């Protein structure tokens, strides 16, 4: 039986995913579940800035967000650091599968 998180991370490499972010839940936790590293939380925030508002640390209510695929993060090229982290996560996920 496959690990659910491994399947999620595999999908995270190629497909944007919808996620119900519950009040008090952190973007770092979502990034860790999706990409295997919490360091890509800002990529999730940047992708959902209009939905989440100005402060990513204060989620006021349950909200549906889009968790961008690693390919989306790389294609958007928002920051060199985020792209490098996405490449690293992609490489690590490929090794684990």
PyMOL commands that set and color helices and strands:
alter all, ss='L'
color gray80, all
select helices_A, chain A and resi 4-12+27-35+38-47+49-52+70-76+80-96
alter helices_A, ss='H'
color red, helices_A
select strands_A, chain A and resi 17-21+63-67
alter strands_A, ss='S'
color yellow, strands_A
deselect
rebuild
show_as cartoon
